[in-house]
């Protein structure tokens, strides 16, 4: 942070000023892709937005998706501003946060950060795209049941038909069933940007280039009206990175995508006897339910004979980031029966 900014007090507050938010996020629109797309009218109200100001200078932006915890969050900017946003405005008990590696100290001021592999944001445009022609087919909303059967064990959540209707999904069939698919997390016609994800291949059909084929088809369709197409991939998955590079994707940046839990409150001003009294009672356990950037229906059947694929692309390990299929937190209960459903929203599943 510059000395001029550091010398002024930083104030964090909620904001609904899309022009202000867009101006800041567009400084790095590729890293901020999900947030930039969520500035569209249809998506904007599904998230809470916060800004940190040093005088009249905007120094940080934060976004938290609305819904049961843990939802996805995104922060960008100077660390003092990020710390103020997470301390005073966006305060969920738990969340999946995406942030630059240098922002981790600001996050740990309010949250315990779980360990995890670093992520890579990759980008392609019309000039760099190298398509991989293959016999694939565009999937329709009526085929969402087949998609869910393919995704079942890998994502542990139902994809709503609206995600297929409003997004772009391609698949490959084998033996009379859907064996590979890829789709989108979010698309913004206004920002001319799309985010690829939800890529998976049936284990019996891996290592045949099917995930690469469907990813290529989704990318090609998006580039008809998007200037930039992005995706996430785990940094510890060289085969997936190589497959994406073969399509023309290039690394833009590395970032952290972590589960965070709010630090337990401290009572430094309470007299000792009161601290001992309250401390003698076991703290109520925080009941977390898995969710995603925007809630979708929980899976109703886990008896599928499919298993998560180790296909070089399908096994890229993307983790929350338009549908955000975040897996359940280990050791935490699943979402309750009858959880609310909404349309497609940004995010990232376990199998990108």
N, C-alpha and C positions, 0 to 999 in steps of 0.2 A: 504494500500500500504506500502511496506517495506520502511525503511528509505533510503536504497540504491537506490531504484527506485525514491522515492520522491525527492531526491537530484539532480536528472538529469532532464533536460528539456525533455518534451514529444512532439514528432512530429507525427502528423497524416498524412497519405497519402493513396492513392489508391493502391490496390495490385491485382495482378493476379497470385500470387505464391500459387498454390493449396497445395503444400507440407507444406509451412509455415502455411497456414490457417488451414489445417487439423491437424497438430501437436498441435495447440492451442485448437481447438474445441474438439478434442478427449479427452481432460482433463475431460470433462463432456459430453460425446457423447449422453447421454439420454436427457439432457436439450437442447443440441445443435442439436437435431435430424434433424430438418428441414434443418439447415445450412449444416450439415454433408452430408445429401443426395444431397443437391444442389451443392456439389463439383463434382458430376459426370459430365462427359463431356457434356452430353445432356442438363443439367440444368445450368451449370456454367455461360454461357454467358447471362443468363436471369436476372442476378443480378449484382449489383455493390458492390464491396468489399472494405473494408478499414481496415487498421491496425494502431495501435498507438505504437510507439517505444520510449523507454527510453534508449537512447544510442543504443546498439545492442540487447536490450531485448524487446521482444514482450509483451505488457502489456494489449492489448485489441483488439477485432475484431468487426467489424460492417458489416452488410449486408443489402442492400435495393433492393427490386425487381424492375425491370424496368417496366415503364408504367405510365399511368396517375395517378395523386394523387387522393386519398391516397393509396399507396401501403403498403405492410408489410415490417417491419424492424426487425432486431434482433441484439442485442448487448451483448457482454460478456467480462468481464475482470475488471480491476481496474477502479474506477470511474473517475480518472483524465484522463485516456486514452479514456474512453467512451465520456466524455465531449469534449475532443479534436476532436474526430471523428465527433461528431454531430455539432461541431462549425465550423470545417474547411473542411470536406470532404463530408459527407452525410447530405445534407441540404434541404430535401423536405419541401414544405409548410405544408404538413400534412402527417401523416402516422399512421399505426397501428403497434405499437412497442411491441415486446416481450422482457422482461428483468427480471433479478432477482429483488426482492423488494429493495435490498440495492442500486440498480442502479438508482432509481427514482430521488434522488438529482442531479445526473449528468445529467439526461435528462432534468430536470426543468431549468437547466442553459440556455438552448436554446429553450425549448418548454413548452407550457402549456399542462398539462397532464389531460385528462378527467377522471372522476371517473369511477369505474367499479369494479366488483367482482374479487377476486383473482382466479387464475386458478391453476389446479393441473395437473402435467405431470405424467402419469401412464405408467408402463412398464410391459411387460410379456415376458417370454422366453419359450423354449420348456419344461424346467423342471417344471415351475410353472403353465403352461397353463392347464386349466380345461375346455375342450370343452363342448358345450351344443348342442348335436345332435338334429336336427330338419329338417323337409322337406323344404329345401331352394334350390334355383337354381342359377347357375352362370349366370350373365347378360352379354349380348353381346352388341357390339357397336350399332347394329341396333335397340336396345331397349332403346336408349338414350332418345327418345321422351317420353316414359313412365316414365323414371326417372325424366325428367324435369317436367312432370305433377305432380309427387309426391312432388318434391322439390319446385315447383313454389312459393307458398306463404311463405314458410319458408326461402328460400334463395334469392328470387327476382333476379335471374340471370340464364342464360342458362348454362348447363353443356355441353361441347363439346364432340362429340363422341370419340375423341382421348383420353379423360380422361378414358373412359371405356376400350378402346383398350389397353392402356398402363398401366392401373391400375388393381385393383381387386374389382369387385362389385358382391354382392349377393343380392337376393331379395326373397320376399314371395308374392304370389298372393292370392287374395280372391275376390270372386264375379266377376271373369274375368278380374281383373285389378291388377296392382302392388300396394301393400298396405304397404310394408316395404322394406327398402333397407339400405345397408351400403357399404362403399367403402374405397378408399385410397386417401390420399393427395399427398404422394410422396413415391417412392420406390427406394432404392439404392442397386443394386446387388453388387456394389463394396464395400460399407460399410456394407452390409448384414443387412439392417435396413429398416423397413416399418412404415408408419404412417397411422393409421386408422382414418376415419372421414366420413362426409357426411351421418350420420345415421339419418334416419327419419322413422316414422310410421304414417300412416293415422289415424286421430283422432278416426274413428269408430272402429279401430282395436287395440287400445292401451291396455296396462295392460294385454296382452296375452303372453308376453315374446318374441314378434317377433323381436324387436330391438336387444335383447340379442342374439337371434338365428342368425341373419344376421351378427352381430358383431363377434360372435364366428366363423362363416364360413370364414369371411375375415381373421381373425386372424390365423386360422388353415392353410389357404392357404399361407399366408405370412411366417409362421414359417417353411414351407417346405424349404425355402432358406434364411431366415433372422435369425440372431442370436437374434435380439431385435425387438420388435414391441411396438410402443408407441401410446398414444392418449392423448388428453386434455379433461378436464372436469371442469366445474365451481365448485369452492369450496363450493358454497351455494346450491348444488344439491345432497343431501345425497342419494336419491334413485338411481340416475345414478352411483354415486360412488360405492354403494353397488352392483349394477348389474355388473359393471366392475370387482369388487373384486371377485364376484362369478365365473368369468372366469379365475381368477388367476392373474389379473392385480394388481400391487402394486404401492403405491405412491412413486414417486422418488423425487419430489420437488414441491414447490409452486412458482408461478411466476406471474408477471403482464403482461397483454395483453391489452394495452390501445390505444385509439385514442389520438394522440398528434397533436398540431398545433404550428407552429413556432411563437416564441415571436415577437411582433412588433418591428421593428428596432428603436433604439433611436439615437438622433443626438446631443450628448453632446458638440460637438465642433462647431456647427453652430452658428453664431451670432443670437441674439434674434430676430431681424427683419425678418431674413430669416425663422426662425422656425415658427414665427407667420404667415408669408405669406403662407408657405406650409401647416401649420397646419390648416389654415382657410378653406382649401378645403377638402371635405369629401374624405376619402381614398377609392380607388376602392375596391369593394368587391371581395374577392378571390372566384372564382367559382370552387367548388370542385365537382368532379364526383365520384360516388362509383366505386370501382374496386376491384381487388383482387390481390393476389400475382403475378399472371400473368393474363392478361385480358382474358375474355371470352365474349361470346355474351350476350348482355342485354336481359332480358325477353321481349317477344313480346306480351304476353297476361297475364293479371292478373285476369282473370275472373274465374279461377279454383274454383271448389267447395270444394277443399281440404283446411284444415287449419292445422297450425303447431300442431304437436302432443304433448301431455303431457306425453307420454310414458317415463318411468323412464330413459331409455337410450337416446331415441331420443330427449328428452328435456334437455340434459345436458348443453346446452347453450354455446357450444364451439364457440369462436369468433376469428377472425384472431388473419400463421401458417401456390396424387399430385395436386388437384384443390383447390384454395383458394376462397371460395365463400363469400366474405365480403359483408354484407348488406349495403345499402345506409346509409349515415350519416343523422340523423334526421335534417330536415330543409335545406338540400342541394339538388341540382338538381340531377337527375339520369344521368347515362352515356348516351351520345348522341347516336342517332340511327346510326347504322353502325359502332359501336366501333370495334377496331381490335380484332381478335381472335387468340389465340395460343393454343398449346397443354397443357396438364395437368401440373400443378405446385403446389408447396406446399402451404399450408395455412389452414385455418380453417373456416367453415361456422357457421352461427348462431345456426343451429341445428346440433351438431356434429354427 
